[in-house]
Amino acid sequence: MKDVQPLAEFLEKQNEGQTLSPVEKAEKLIADSKALIVHGGLEVYYDKEKDQIHLPEKENFEEEMMYYQAAIHQLVHWTGHESRLNRPMEGKFGSMDYAGEELRAAIASVLIGGELKTGHYFGVQASYMNNFVKILKDEPFEIVKASRDAQKAVSLLLGVDQKGSKNKV
């Protein structure tokens, strides 16, 4: 344990040279993705047929950061499109297939939220917890598969190449 750096030092090193605020980092991530985002209405979702993210206007969210957290979560779904990571995203709302994609998006959103310092609001995902438990009971190795897929989404969105070098944000 002598080689383990104290957490405070580690965090200080991580933040060295950071000039962007969490909101600015989230804005950059969204812009760099080049995802088509349609604002309006009250629903938050990714339409895989049209390959577009739907979000209410920022002012319709309780807090500004909740808008970015929702956008990041939907960007993770967006990475699954056949033209990007080609993740199977079948199943209707409430199905186990749908819950599997939500598990991937939740894991990736937490990782990105930690990297950008935007945090993660589980909101609607909390309602999937029973399905997550069922998936993991039925297929214990699904957490490994979901984590692998989530890491691929994170790498794509954060611009991390195969060698682990960061290209953006």
Phi and psi in radians as a Rosetta constraint file:
Dihedral C 1 N 2 CA 2 C 2 CIRCULARHARMONIC -1.114 0.35
Dihedral N 2 CA 2 C 2 N 3 CIRCULARHARMONIC -0.505 0.35
Dihedral C 2 N 3 CA 3 C 3 CIRCULARHARMONIC -1.478 0.35
Dihedral N 3 CA 3 C 3 N 4 CIRCULARHARMONIC -0.070 0.35
Dihedral C 3 N 4 CA 4 C 4 CIRCULARHARMONIC -1.461 0.35
Dihedral N 4 CA 4 C 4 N 5 CIRCULARHARMONIC 2.155 0.35
Dihedral C 4 N 5 CA 5 C 5 CIRCULARHARMONIC -1.287 0.35
Dihedral N 5 CA 5 C 5 N 6 CIRCULARHARMONIC 2.404 0.35
Dihedral C 5 N 6 CA 6 C 6 CIRCULARHARMONIC -0.987 0.35
Dihedral N 6 CA 6 C 6 N 7 CIRCULARHARMONIC 2.496 0.35
Dihedral C 6 N 7 CA 7 C 7 CIRCULARHARMONIC -0.956 0.35
Dihedral N 7 CA 7 C 7 N 8 CIRCULARHARMONIC -0.776 0.35
Dihedral C 7 N 8 CA 8 C 8 CIRCULARHARMONIC -1.033 0.35
Dihedral N 8 CA 8 C 8 N 9 CIRCULARHARMONIC -0.722 0.35
Dihedral C 8 N 9 CA 9 C 9 CIRCULARHARMONIC -1.172 0.35
Dihedral N 9 CA 9 C 9 N 10 CIRCULARHARMONIC -0.752 0.35
Dihedral C 9 N 10 CA 10 C 10 CIRCULARHARMONIC -1.033 0.35
Dihedral N 10 CA 10 C 10 N 11 CIRCULARHARMONIC -0.833 0.35
Dihedral C 10 N 11 CA 11 C 11 CIRCULARHARMONIC -1.135 0.35
Dihedral N 11 CA 11 C 11 N 12 CIRCULARHARMONIC -0.668 0.35
Dihedral C 11 N 12 CA 12 C 12 CIRCULARHARMONIC -1.085 0.35
Dihedral N 12 CA 12 C 12 N 13 CIRCULARHARMONIC -0.751 0.35
Dihedral C 12 N 13 CA 13 C 13 CIRCULARHARMONIC -1.120 0.35
Dihedral N 13 CA 13 C 13 N 14 CIRCULARHARMONIC -0.698 0.35
Dihedral C 13 N 14 CA 14 C 14 CIRCULARHARMONIC -1.062 0.35
Dihedral N 14 CA 14 C 14 N 15 CIRCULARHARMONIC -0.592 0.35
Dihedral C 14 N 15 CA 15 C 15 CIRCULARHARMONIC -1.589 0.35
Dihedral N 15 CA 15 C 15 N 16 CIRCULARHARMONIC -0.084 0.35
Dihedral C 15 N 16 CA 16 C 16 CIRCULARHARMONIC -1.026 0.35
Dihedral N 16 CA 16 C 16 N 17 CIRCULARHARMONIC 2.338 0.35
Dihedral C 16 N 17 CA 17 C 17 CIRCULARHARMONIC 1.330 0.35
Dihedral N 17 CA 17 C 17 N 18 CIRCULARHARMONIC 0.032 0.35
Dihedral C 17 N 18 CA 18 C 18 CIRCULARHARMONIC -1.348 0.35
Dihedral N 18 CA 18 C 18 N 19 CIRCULARHARMONIC 2.074 0.35
Dihedral C 18 N 19 CA 19 C 19 CIRCULARHARMONIC -1.915 0.35
Dihedral N 19 CA 19 C 19 N 20 CIRCULARHARMONIC -0.286 0.35
Dihedral C 19 N 20 CA 20 C 20 CIRCULARHARMONIC -1.621 0.35
Dihedral N 20 CA 20 C 20 N 21 CIRCULARHARMONIC 2.492 0.35
Dihedral C 20 N 21 CA 21 C 21 CIRCULARHARMONIC -1.329 0.35
Dihedral N 21 CA 21 C 21 N 22 CIRCULARHARMONIC 2.884 0.35
Dihedral C 21 N 22 CA 22 C 22 CIRCULARHARMONIC -0.965 0.35
Dihedral N 22 CA 22 C 22 N 23 CIRCULARHARMONIC -0.699 0.35
Dihedral C 22 N 23 CA 23 C 23 CIRCULARHARMONIC -1.127 0.35
Dihedral N 23 CA 23 C 23 N 24 CIRCULARHARMONIC -0.758 0.35
Dihedral C 23 N 24 CA 24 C 24 CIRCULARHARMONIC -1.120 0.35
Dihedral N 24 CA 24 C 24 N 25 CIRCULARHARMONIC -0.665 0.35
Dihedral C 24 N 25 CA 25 C 25 CIRCULARHARMONIC -1.117 0.35
Dihedral N 25 CA 25 C 25 N 26 CIRCULARHARMONIC -0.744 0.35
Dihedral C 25 N 26 CA 26 C 26 CIRCULARHARMONIC -1.136 0.35
Dihedral N 26 CA 26 C 26 N 27 CIRCULARHARMONIC -0.760 0.35
Dihedral C 26 N 27 CA 27 C 27 CIRCULARHARMONIC -1.026 0.35
Dihedral N 27 CA 27 C 27 N 28 CIRCULARHARMONIC -0.745 0.35
Dihedral C 27 N 28 CA 28 C 28 CIRCULARHARMONIC -1.144 0.35
Dihedral N 28 CA 28 C 28 N 29 CIRCULARHARMONIC -0.757 0.35
Dihedral C 28 N 29 CA 29 C 29 CIRCULARHARMONIC -1.014 0.35
Dihedral N 29 CA 29 C 29 N 30 CIRCULARHARMONIC -0.821 0.35
Dihedral C 29 N 30 CA 30 C 30 CIRCULARHARMONIC -1.101 0.35
Dihedral N 30 CA 30 C 30 N 31 CIRCULARHARMONIC -0.830 0.35
Dihedral C 30 N 31 CA 31 C 31 CIRCULARHARMONIC -1.112 0.35
Dihedral N 31 CA 31 C 31 N 32 CIRCULARHARMONIC -0.770 0.35
Dihedral C 31 N 32 CA 32 C 32 CIRCULARHARMONIC -1.126 0.35
Dihedral N 32 CA 32 C 32 N 33 CIRCULARHARMONIC -0.485 0.35
Dihedral C 32 N 33 CA 33 C 33 CIRCULARHARMONIC -1.165 0.35
Dihedral N 33 CA 33 C 33 N 34 CIRCULARHARMONIC -0.531 0.35
Dihedral C 33 N 34 CA 34 C 34 CIRCULARHARMONIC 1.110 0.35
Dihedral N 34 CA 34 C 34 N 35 CIRCULARHARMONIC 0.367 0.35
Dihedral C 34 N 35 CA 35 C 35 CIRCULARHARMONIC -1.200 0.35
Dihedral N 35 CA 35 C 35 N 36 CIRCULARHARMONIC 2.527 0.35
Dihedral C 35 N 36 CA 36 C 36 CIRCULARHARMONIC -1.417 0.35
Dihedral N 36 CA 36 C 36 N 37 CIRCULARHARMONIC 2.030 0.35
Dihedral C 36 N 37 CA 37 C 37 CIRCULARHARMONIC -2.020 0.35
Dihedral N 37 CA 37 C 37 N 38 CIRCULARHARMONIC 2.169 0.35
Dihedral C 37 N 38 CA 38 C 38 CIRCULARHARMONIC -1.813 0.35
Dihedral N 38 CA 38 C 38 N 39 CIRCULARHARMONIC 2.087 0.35
Dihedral C 38 N 39 CA 39 C 39 CIRCULARHARMONIC -1.708 0.35
Dihedral N 39 CA 39 C 39 N 40 CIRCULARHARMONIC 2.503 0.35
Dihedral C 39 N 40 CA 40 C 40 CIRCULARHARMONIC 2.326 0.35
Dihedral N 40 CA 40 C 40 N 41 CIRCULARHARMONIC 2.873 0.35
Dihedral C 40 N 41 CA 41 C 41 CIRCULARHARMONIC 1.309 0.35
Dihedral N 41 CA 41 C 41 N 42 CIRCULARHARMONIC -2.948 0.35
Dihedral C 41 N 42 CA 42 C 42 CIRCULARHARMONIC -2.075 0.35
Dihedral N 42 CA 42 C 42 N 43 CIRCULARHARMONIC -0.082 0.35
Dihedral C 42 N 43 CA 43 C 43 CIRCULARHARMONIC -1.695 0.35
Dihedral N 43 CA 43 C 43 N 44 CIRCULARHARMONIC 2.626 0.35
Dihedral C 43 N 44 CA 44 C 44 CIRCULARHARMONIC -2.028 0.35
Dihedral N 44 CA 44 C 44 N 45 CIRCULARHARMONIC 2.062 0.35
Dihedral C 44 N 45 CA 45 C 45 CIRCULARHARMONIC -2.889 0.35
Dihedral N 45 CA 45 C 45 N 46 CIRCULARHARMONIC 2.853 0.35
Dihedral C 45 N 46 CA 46 C 46 CIRCULARHARMONIC -1.905 0.35
Dihedral N 46 CA 46 C 46 N 47 CIRCULARHARMONIC 2.193 0.35
Dihedral C 46 N 47 CA 47 C 47 CIRCULARHARMONIC -1.695 0.35
Dihedral N 47 CA 47 C 47 N 48 CIRCULARHARMONIC 1.802 0.35
Dihedral C 47 N 48 CA 48 C 48 CIRCULARHARMONIC -1.231 0.35
Dihedral N 48 CA 48 C 48 N 49 CIRCULARHARMONIC -0.462 0.35
Dihedral C 48 N 49 CA 49 C 49 CIRCULARHARMONIC -1.193 0.35
Dihedral N 49 CA 49 C 49 N 50 CIRCULARHARMONIC -0.754 0.35
Dihedral C 49 N 50 CA 50 C 50 CIRCULARHARMONIC -1.622 0.35
Dihedral N 50 CA 50 C 50 N 51 CIRCULARHARMONIC -0.120 0.35
Dihedral C 50 N 51 CA 51 C 51 CIRCULARHARMONIC 0.940 0.35
Dihedral N 51 CA 51 C 51 N 52 CIRCULARHARMONIC 0.925 0.35
Dihedral C 51 N 52 CA 52 C 52 CIRCULARHARMONIC -2.497 0.35
Dihedral N 52 CA 52 C 52 N 53 CIRCULARHARMONIC 2.599 0.35
Dihedral C 52 N 53 CA 53 C 53 CIRCULARHARMONIC -1.706 0.35
Dihedral N 53 CA 53 C 53 N 54 CIRCULARHARMONIC 2.382 0.35
Dihedral C 53 N 54 CA 54 C 54 CIRCULARHARMONIC -1.976 0.35
Dihedral N 54 CA 54 C 54 N 55 CIRCULARHARMONIC 2.214 0.35
Dihedral C 54 N 55 CA 55 C 55 CIRCULARHARMONIC -2.397 0.35
Dihedral N 55 CA 55 C 55 N 56 CIRCULARHARMONIC 2.503 0.35
Dihedral C 55 N 56 CA 56 C 56 CIRCULARHARMONIC -1.130 0.35
Dihedral N 56 CA 56 C 56 N 57 CIRCULARHARMONIC 2.894 0.35
Dihedral C 56 N 57 CA 57 C 57 CIRCULARHARMONIC -1.080 0.35
Dihedral N 57 CA 57 C 57 N 58 CIRCULARHARMONIC 2.649 0.35
Dihedral C 57 N 58 CA 58 C 58 CIRCULARHARMONIC -0.910 0.35
Dihedral N 58 CA 58 C 58 N 59 CIRCULARHARMONIC -0.736 0.35
Dihedral C 58 N 59 CA 59 C 59 CIRCULARHARMONIC -1.175 0.35
Dihedral N 59 CA 59 C 59 N 60 CIRCULARHARMONIC -0.199 0.35
Dihedral C 59 N 60 CA 60 C 60 CIRCULARHARMONIC -1.458 0.35
Dihedral N 60 CA 60 C 60 N 61 CIRCULARHARMONIC -0.104 0.35
Dihedral C 60 N 61 CA 61 C 61 CIRCULARHARMONIC -1.585 0.35
Dihedral N 61 CA 61 C 61 N 62 CIRCULARHARMONIC 2.579 0.35
Dihedral C 61 N 62 CA 62 C 62 CIRCULARHARMONIC -0.971 0.35
Dihedral N 62 CA 62 C 62 N 63 CIRCULARHARMONIC -0.730 0.35
Dihedral C 62 N 63 CA 63 C 63 CIRCULARHARMONIC -2.382 0.35
Dihedral N 63 CA 63 C 63 N 64 CIRCULARHARMONIC 2.620 0.35
Dihedral C 63 N 64 CA 64 C 64 CIRCULARHARMONIC -0.988 0.35
Dihedral N 64 CA 64 C 64 N 65 CIRCULARHARMONIC -0.715 0.35
Dihedral C 64 N 65 CA 65 C 65 CIRCULARHARMONIC -1.114 0.35
Dihedral N 65 CA 65 C 65 N 66 CIRCULARHARMONIC -0.512 0.35
Dihedral C 65 N 66 CA 66 C 66 CIRCULARHARMONIC -1.118 0.35
Dihedral N 66 CA 66 C 66 N 67 CIRCULARHARMONIC -0.572 0.35
Dihedral C 66 N 67 CA 67 C 67 CIRCULARHARMONIC -1.074 0.35
Dihedral N 67 CA 67 C 67 N 68 CIRCULARHARMONIC -0.834 0.35
Dihedral C 67 N 68 CA 68 C 68 CIRCULARHARMONIC -1.171 0.35
Dihedral N 68 CA 68 C 68 N 69 CIRCULARHARMONIC -0.661 0.35
Dihedral C 68 N 69 CA 69 C 69 CIRCULARHARMONIC -1.106 0.35
Dihedral N 69 CA 69 C 69 N 70 CIRCULARHARMONIC -0.723 0.35
Dihedral C 69 N 70 CA 70 C 70 CIRCULARHARMONIC -1.162 0.35
Dihedral N 70 CA 70 C 70 N 71 CIRCULARHARMONIC -0.729 0.35
Dihedral C 70 N 71 CA 71 C 71 CIRCULARHARMONIC -1.104 0.35
Dihedral N 71 CA 71 C 71 N 72 CIRCULARHARMONIC -0.747 0.35
Dihedral C 71 N 72 CA 72 C 72 CIRCULARHARMONIC -1.097 0.35
Dihedral N 72 CA 72 C 72 N 73 CIRCULARHARMONIC -0.777 0.35
Dihedral C 72 N 73 CA 73 C 73 CIRCULARHARMONIC -1.019 0.35
Dihedral N 73 CA 73 C 73 N 74 CIRCULARHARMONIC -0.780 0.35
Dihedral C 73 N 74 CA 74 C 74 CIRCULARHARMONIC -1.219 0.35
Dihedral N 74 CA 74 C 74 N 75 CIRCULARHARMONIC -0.562 0.35
Dihedral C 74 N 75 CA 75 C 75 CIRCULARHARMONIC -1.085 0.35
Dihedral N 75 CA 75 C 75 N 76 CIRCULARHARMONIC -0.609 0.35
Dihedral C 75 N 76 CA 76 C 76 CIRCULARHARMONIC -1.100 0.35
Dihedral N 76 CA 76 C 76 N 77 CIRCULARHARMONIC -0.782 0.35
Dihedral C 76 N 77 CA 77 C 77 CIRCULARHARMONIC -1.034 0.35
Dihedral N 77 CA 77 C 77 N 78 CIRCULARHARMONIC -0.737 0.35
Dihedral C 77 N 78 CA 78 C 78 CIRCULARHARMONIC -1.002 0.35
Dihedral N 78 CA 78 C 78 N 79 CIRCULARHARMONIC -0.604 0.35
Dihedral C 78 N 79 CA 79 C 79 CIRCULARHARMONIC -1.130 0.35
Dihedral N 79 CA 79 C 79 N 80 CIRCULARHARMONIC -0.374 0.35
Dihedral C 79 N 80 CA 80 C 80 CIRCULARHARMONIC -1.352 0.35
Dihedral N 80 CA 80 C 80 N 81 CIRCULARHARMONIC -0.173 0.35
Dihedral C 80 N 81 CA 81 C 81 CIRCULARHARMONIC -0.950 0.35
Dihedral N 81 CA 81 C 81 N 82 CIRCULARHARMONIC 2.609 0.35
Dihedral C 81 N 82 CA 82 C 82 CIRCULARHARMONIC -1.005 0.35
Dihedral N 82 CA 82 C 82 N 83 CIRCULARHARMONIC -0.441 0.35
Dihedral C 82 N 83 CA 83 C 83 CIRCULARHARMONIC -1.453 0.35
Dihedral N 83 CA 83 C 83 N 84 CIRCULARHARMONIC -0.097 0.35
Dihedral C 83 N 84 CA 84 C 84 CIRCULARHARMONIC -2.057 0.35
Dihedral N 84 CA 84 C 84 N 85 CIRCULARHARMONIC -1.745 0.35
Dihedral C 84 N 85 CA 85 C 85 CIRCULARHARMONIC -1.592 0.35
Dihedral N 85 CA 85 C 85 N 86 CIRCULARHARMONIC -0.155 0.35
Dihedral C 85 N 86 CA 86 C 86 CIRCULARHARMONIC 0.913 0.35
Dihedral N 86 CA 86 C 86 N 87 CIRCULARHARMONIC 0.873 0.35
Dihedral C 86 N 87 CA 87 C 87 CIRCULARHARMONIC -1.408 0.35
Dihedral N 87 CA 87 C 87 N 88 CIRCULARHARMONIC 2.434 0.35
Dihedral C 87 N 88 CA 88 C 88 CIRCULARHARMONIC -1.159 0.35
Dihedral N 88 CA 88 C 88 N 89 CIRCULARHARMONIC 2.136 0.35
Dihedral C 88 N 89 CA 89 C 89 CIRCULARHARMONIC -2.215 0.35
Dihedral N 89 CA 89 C 89 N 90 CIRCULARHARMONIC 0.997 0.35
Dihedral C 89 N 90 CA 90 C 90 CIRCULARHARMONIC -1.633 0.35
Dihedral N 90 CA 90 C 90 N 91 CIRCULARHARMONIC 3.023 0.35
Dihedral C 90 N 91 CA 91 C 91 CIRCULARHARMONIC 1.725 0.35
Dihedral N 91 CA 91 C 91 N 92 CIRCULARHARMONIC 2.564 0.35
Dihedral C 91 N 92 CA 92 C 92 CIRCULARHARMONIC -1.616 0.35
Dihedral N 92 CA 92 C 92 N 93 CIRCULARHARMONIC 2.830 0.35
Dihedral C 92 N 93 CA 93 C 93 CIRCULARHARMONIC -0.853 0.35
Dihedral N 93 CA 93 C 93 N 94 CIRCULARHARMONIC 2.265 0.35
Dihedral C 93 N 94 CA 94 C 94 CIRCULARHARMONIC 1.638 0.35
Dihedral N 94 CA 94 C 94 N 95 CIRCULARHARMONIC -0.246 0.35
Dihedral C 94 N 95 CA 95 C 95 CIRCULARHARMONIC -1.387 0.35
Dihedral N 95 CA 95 C 95 N 96 CIRCULARHARMONIC 2.876 0.35
Dihedral C 95 N 96 CA 96 C 96 CIRCULARHARMONIC -1.173 0.35
Dihedral N 96 CA 96 C 96 N 97 CIRCULARHARMONIC -0.622 0.35
Dihedral C 96 N 97 CA 97 C 97 CIRCULARHARMONIC -1.092 0.35
Dihedral N 97 CA 97 C 97 N 98 CIRCULARHARMONIC -0.763 0.35
Dihedral C 97 N 98 CA 98 C 98 CIRCULARHARMONIC -1.090 0.35
Dihedral N 98 CA 98 C 98 N 99 CIRCULARHARMONIC -0.755 0.35
Dihedral C 98 N 99 CA 99 C 99 CIRCULARHARMONIC -1.107 0.35
Dihedral N 99 CA 99 C 99 N 100 CIRCULARHARMONIC -0.618 0.35
Dihedral C 99 N 100 CA 100 C 100 CIRCULARHARMONIC -1.087 0.35
Dihedral N 100 CA 100 C 100 N 101 CIRCULARHARMONIC -0.721 0.35
Dihedral C 100 N 101 CA 101 C 101 CIRCULARHARMONIC -1.184 0.35
Dihedral N 101 CA 101 C 101 N 102 CIRCULARHARMONIC -0.669 0.35
Dihedral C 101 N 102 CA 102 C 102 CIRCULARHARMONIC -1.120 0.35
Dihedral N 102 CA 102 C 102 N 103 CIRCULARHARMONIC -0.643 0.35
Dihedral C 102 N 103 CA 103 C 103 CIRCULARHARMONIC -1.066 0.35
Dihedral N 103 CA 103 C 103 N 104 CIRCULARHARMONIC -0.783 0.35
Dihedral C 103 N 104 CA 104 C 104 CIRCULARHARMONIC -1.080 0.35
Dihedral N 104 CA 104 C 104 N 105 CIRCULARHARMONIC -0.776 0.35
Dihedral C 104 N 105 CA 105 C 105 CIRCULARHARMONIC -1.169 0.35
Dihedral N 105 CA 105 C 105 N 106 CIRCULARHARMONIC -0.648 0.35
Dihedral C 105 N 106 CA 106 C 106 CIRCULARHARMONIC -1.145 0.35
Dihedral N 106 CA 106 C 106 N 107 CIRCULARHARMONIC -0.797 0.35
Dihedral C 106 N 107 CA 107 C 107 CIRCULARHARMONIC -1.070 0.35
Dihedral N 107 CA 107 C 107 N 108 CIRCULARHARMONIC -0.861 0.35
Dihedral C 107 N 108 CA 108 C 108 CIRCULARHARMONIC -1.105 0.35
Dihedral N 108 CA 108 C 108 N 109 CIRCULARHARMONIC -0.692 0.35
Dihedral C 108 N 109 CA 109 C 109 CIRCULARHARMONIC -1.120 0.35
Dihedral N 109 CA 109 C 109 N 110 CIRCULARHARMONIC -0.663 0.35
Dihedral C 109 N 110 CA 110 C 110 CIRCULARHARMONIC -1.130 0.35
Dihedral N 110 CA 110 C 110 N 111 CIRCULARHARMONIC -0.753 0.35
Dihedral C 110 N 111 CA 111 C 111 CIRCULARHARMONIC -1.118 0.35
Dihedral N 111 CA 111 C 111 N 112 CIRCULARHARMONIC -0.780 0.35
Dihedral C 111 N 112 CA 112 C 112 CIRCULARHARMONIC -1.176 0.35
Dihedral N 112 CA 112 C 112 N 113 CIRCULARHARMONIC -0.730 0.35
Dihedral C 112 N 113 CA 113 C 113 CIRCULARHARMONIC -1.031 0.35
Dihedral N 113 CA 113 C 113 N 114 CIRCULARHARMONIC -0.640 0.35
Dihedral C 113 N 114 CA 114 C 114 CIRCULARHARMONIC -1.200 0.35
Dihedral N 114 CA 114 C 114 N 115 CIRCULARHARMONIC -0.713 0.35
Dihedral C 114 N 115 CA 115 C 115 CIRCULARHARMONIC -1.169 0.35
Dihedral N 115 CA 115 C 115 N 116 CIRCULARHARMONIC -0.748 0.35
Dihedral C 115 N 116 CA 116 C 116 CIRCULARHARMONIC -1.530 0.35
Dihedral N 116 CA 116 C 116 N 117 CIRCULARHARMONIC -0.181 0.35
Dihedral C 116 N 117 CA 117 C 117 CIRCULARHARMONIC 1.185 0.35
Dihedral N 117 CA 117 C 117 N 118 CIRCULARHARMONIC 0.531 0.35
Dihedral C 117 N 118 CA 118 C 118 CIRCULARHARMONIC -1.663 0.35
Dihedral N 118 CA 118 C 118 N 119 CIRCULARHARMONIC -0.216 0.35
Dihedral C 118 N 119 CA 119 C 119 CIRCULARHARMONIC 1.259 0.35
Dihedral N 119 CA 119 C 119 N 120 CIRCULARHARMONIC -2.974 0.35
Dihedral C 119 N 120 CA 120 C 120 CIRCULARHARMONIC -2.586 0.35
Dihedral N 120 CA 120 C 120 N 121 CIRCULARHARMONIC 2.282 0.35
Dihedral C 120 N 121 CA 121 C 121 CIRCULARHARMONIC -1.830 0.35
Dihedral N 121 CA 121 C 121 N 122 CIRCULARHARMONIC 2.061 0.35
Dihedral C 121 N 122 CA 122 C 122 CIRCULARHARMONIC -1.294 0.35
Dihedral N 122 CA 122 C 122 N 123 CIRCULARHARMONIC -0.546 0.35
Dihedral C 122 N 123 CA 123 C 123 CIRCULARHARMONIC 0.659 0.35
Dihedral N 123 CA 123 C 123 N 124 CIRCULARHARMONIC -2.015 0.35
Dihedral C 123 N 124 CA 124 C 124 CIRCULARHARMONIC -1.092 0.35
Dihedral N 124 CA 124 C 124 N 125 CIRCULARHARMONIC -0.584 0.35
Dihedral C 124 N 125 CA 125 C 125 CIRCULARHARMONIC -1.039 0.35
Dihedral N 125 CA 125 C 125 N 126 CIRCULARHARMONIC -0.449 0.35
Dihedral C 125 N 126 CA 126 C 126 CIRCULARHARMONIC -1.020 0.35
Dihedral N 126 CA 126 C 126 N 127 CIRCULARHARMONIC -0.533 0.35
Dihedral C 126 N 127 CA 127 C 127 CIRCULARHARMONIC -1.243 0.35
Dihedral N 127 CA 127 C 127 N 128 CIRCULARHARMONIC -0.249 0.35
Dihedral C 127 N 128 CA 128 C 128 CIRCULARHARMONIC -1.547 0.35
Dihedral N 128 CA 128 C 128 N 129 CIRCULARHARMONIC -0.107 0.35
Dihedral C 128 N 129 CA 129 C 129 CIRCULARHARMONIC -0.964 0.35
Dihedral N 129 CA 129 C 129 N 130 CIRCULARHARMONIC -0.712 0.35
Dihedral C 129 N 130 CA 130 C 130 CIRCULARHARMONIC -1.074 0.35
Dihedral N 130 CA 130 C 130 N 131 CIRCULARHARMONIC -0.698 0.35
Dihedral C 130 N 131 CA 131 C 131 CIRCULARHARMONIC -1.177 0.35
Dihedral N 131 CA 131 C 131 N 132 CIRCULARHARMONIC -0.667 0.35
Dihedral C 131 N 132 CA 132 C 132 CIRCULARHARMONIC -1.048 0.35
Dihedral N 132 CA 132 C 132 N 133 CIRCULARHARMONIC -0.775 0.35
Dihedral C 132 N 133 CA 133 C 133 CIRCULARHARMONIC -1.087 0.35
Dihedral N 133 CA 133 C 133 N 134 CIRCULARHARMONIC -0.775 0.35
Dihedral C 133 N 134 CA 134 C 134 CIRCULARHARMONIC -1.081 0.35
Dihedral N 134 CA 134 C 134 N 135 CIRCULARHARMONIC -0.805 0.35
Dihedral C 134 N 135 CA 135 C 135 CIRCULARHARMONIC -0.993 0.35
Dihedral N 135 CA 135 C 135 N 136 CIRCULARHARMONIC -0.827 0.35
Dihedral C 135 N 136 CA 136 C 136 CIRCULARHARMONIC -1.262 0.35
Dihedral N 136 CA 136 C 136 N 137 CIRCULARHARMONIC -0.495 0.35
Dihedral C 136 N 137 CA 137 C 137 CIRCULARHARMONIC -1.226 0.35
Dihedral N 137 CA 137 C 137 N 138 CIRCULARHARMONIC -0.784 0.35
Dihedral C 137 N 138 CA 138 C 138 CIRCULARHARMONIC -1.252 0.35
Dihedral N 138 CA 138 C 138 N 139 CIRCULARHARMONIC -0.645 0.35
Dihedral C 138 N 139 CA 139 C 139 CIRCULARHARMONIC -2.392 0.35
Dihedral N 139 CA 139 C 139 N 140 CIRCULARHARMONIC 1.467 0.35
Dihedral C 139 N 140 CA 140 C 140 CIRCULARHARMONIC -0.996 0.35
Dihedral N 140 CA 140 C 140 N 141 CIRCULARHARMONIC -0.502 0.35
Dihedral C 140 N 141 CA 141 C 141 CIRCULARHARMONIC -1.421 0.35
Dihedral N 141 CA 141 C 141 N 142 CIRCULARHARMONIC -0.027 0.35
Dihedral C 141 N 142 CA 142 C 142 CIRCULARHARMONIC -1.093 0.35
Dihedral N 142 CA 142 C 142 N 143 CIRCULARHARMONIC -0.516 0.35
Dihedral C 142 N 143 CA 143 C 143 CIRCULARHARMONIC -1.109 0.35
Dihedral N 143 CA 143 C 143 N 144 CIRCULARHARMONIC -0.623 0.35
Dihedral C 143 N 144 CA 144 C 144 CIRCULARHARMONIC -1.183 0.35
Dihedral N 144 CA 144 C 144 N 145 CIRCULARHARMONIC -0.796 0.35
Dihedral C 144 N 145 CA 145 C 145 CIRCULARHARMONIC -1.116 0.35
Dihedral N 145 CA 145 C 145 N 146 CIRCULARHARMONIC -0.774 0.35
Dihedral C 145 N 146 CA 146 C 146 CIRCULARHARMONIC -1.119 0.35
Dihedral N 146 CA 146 C 146 N 147 CIRCULARHARMONIC -0.713 0.35
Dihedral C 146 N 147 CA 147 C 147 CIRCULARHARMONIC -1.144 0.35
Dihedral N 147 CA 147 C 147 N 148 CIRCULARHARMONIC -0.696 0.35
Dihedral C 147 N 148 CA 148 C 148 CIRCULARHARMONIC -1.083 0.35
Dihedral N 148 CA 148 C 148 N 149 CIRCULARHARMONIC -0.833 0.35
Dihedral C 148 N 149 CA 149 C 149 CIRCULARHARMONIC -1.117 0.35
Dihedral N 149 CA 149 C 149 N 150 CIRCULARHARMONIC -0.691 0.35
Dihedral C 149 N 150 CA 150 C 150 CIRCULARHARMONIC -1.104 0.35
Dihedral N 150 CA 150 C 150 N 151 CIRCULARHARMONIC -0.732 0.35
Dihedral C 150 N 151 CA 151 C 151 CIRCULARHARMONIC -1.127 0.35
Dihedral N 151 CA 151 C 151 N 152 CIRCULARHARMONIC -0.636 0.35
Dihedral C 151 N 152 CA 152 C 152 CIRCULARHARMONIC -1.097 0.35
Dihedral N 152 CA 152 C 152 N 153 CIRCULARHARMONIC -0.731 0.35
Dihedral C 152 N 153 CA 153 C 153 CIRCULARHARMONIC -1.128 0.35
Dihedral N 153 CA 153 C 153 N 154 CIRCULARHARMONIC -0.766 0.35
Dihedral C 153 N 154 CA 154 C 154 CIRCULARHARMONIC -1.045 0.35
Dihedral N 154 CA 154 C 154 N 155 CIRCULARHARMONIC -0.826 0.35
Dihedral C 154 N 155 CA 155 C 155 CIRCULARHARMONIC -1.062 0.35
Dihedral N 155 CA 155 C 155 N 156 CIRCULARHARMONIC -0.733 0.35
Dihedral C 155 N 156 CA 156 C 156 CIRCULARHARMONIC -1.097 0.35
Dihedral N 156 CA 156 C 156 N 157 CIRCULARHARMONIC -0.831 0.35
Dihedral C 156 N 157 CA 157 C 157 CIRCULARHARMONIC -1.231 0.35
Dihedral N 157 CA 157 C 157 N 158 CIRCULARHARMONIC -0.630 0.35
Dihedral C 157 N 158 CA 158 C 158 CIRCULARHARMONIC -1.537 0.35
Dihedral N 158 CA 158 C 158 N 159 CIRCULARHARMONIC -0.057 0.35
Dihedral C 158 N 159 CA 159 C 159 CIRCULARHARMONIC 1.251 0.35
Dihedral N 159 CA 159 C 159 N 160 CIRCULARHARMONIC 0.667 0.35
Dihedral C 159 N 160 CA 160 C 160 CIRCULARHARMONIC -1.637 0.35
Dihedral N 160 CA 160 C 160 N 161 CIRCULARHARMONIC 2.220 0.35
Dihedral C 160 N 161 CA 161 C 161 CIRCULARHARMONIC -1.454 0.35
Dihedral N 161 CA 161 C 161 N 162 CIRCULARHARMONIC 3.132 0.35
Dihedral C 161 N 162 CA 162 C 162 CIRCULARHARMONIC -1.066 0.35
Dihedral N 162 CA 162 C 162 N 163 CIRCULARHARMONIC -0.407 0.35
Dihedral C 162 N 163 CA 163 C 163 CIRCULARHARMONIC -1.536 0.35
Dihedral N 163 CA 163 C 163 N 164 CIRCULARHARMONIC -0.046 0.35
Dihedral C 163 N 164 CA 164 C 164 CIRCULARHARMONIC 1.568 0.35
Dihedral N 164 CA 164 C 164 N 165 CIRCULARHARMONIC 0.140 0.35
Dihedral C 164 N 165 CA 165 C 165 CIRCULARHARMONIC -1.463 0.35
Dihedral N 165 CA 165 C 165 N 166 CIRCULARHARMONIC 2.359 0.35
Dihedral C 165 N 166 CA 166 C 166 CIRCULARHARMONIC -1.493 0.35
Dihedral N 166 CA 166 C 166 N 167 CIRCULARHARMONIC 2.326 0.35
Dihedral C 166 N 167 CA 167 C 167 CIRCULARHARMONIC -1.790 0.35
Dihedral N 167 CA 167 C 167 N 168 CIRCULARHARMONIC -0.355 0.35
Dihedral C 167 N 168 CA 168 C 168 CIRCULARHARMONIC -2.674 0.35
Dihedral N 168 CA 168 C 168 N 169 CIRCULARHARMONIC 3.092 0.35
